[in-house]
Amino acid sequence: MITDDDALMIDGLMGRLLKRYPECGQVLMRYYTSRDKALMDVGKKLGFGEEKTRQLWKAGIAWIDGALDIRRVAA
């Protein structure tokens, strides 16, 4: 279960990601909030090829994970 504080932190990180790396942020946002079932459907709607979509998704996940890890270490 995710707490309200955790949800707000993720929301803030997504906002930062969208400003810094908009393409990564768009892929993550669309993939996790839309009704598209496949990552490739998200990529097609955004105009990206299969490989680029996968790379953007992985980069976005890694960026969020890194930001969360820094916060975990600081706590």
URNORZI-V32992 format. One record per residue. OMEGA is omega in whole degrees, -180 to 180 (999 if undefined). Layout:
BEGIN
((OMEGA) (OMEGA))
END
This chain:
BEGIN
((-179) (180) (177) (179) (178) (179) (178) (178) (178) (178) (178) (178) (178) (177) (178) (179) (180) (178) (-176) (-177) (-172) (-179) (177) (-180) (179) (179) (180) (-178) (-180) (-176) (-174) (-179) (-178) (180) (177) (-177) (-175) (178) (-178) (175) (177) (180) (179) (-180) (179) (178) (179) (174) (-177) (-177) (180) (179) (-180) (179) (179) (179) (179) (180) (179) (178) (-180) (180) (179) (-180) (178) (179) (178) (-179) (177) (180) (179) (-179) (-179) (-177) (999))
END
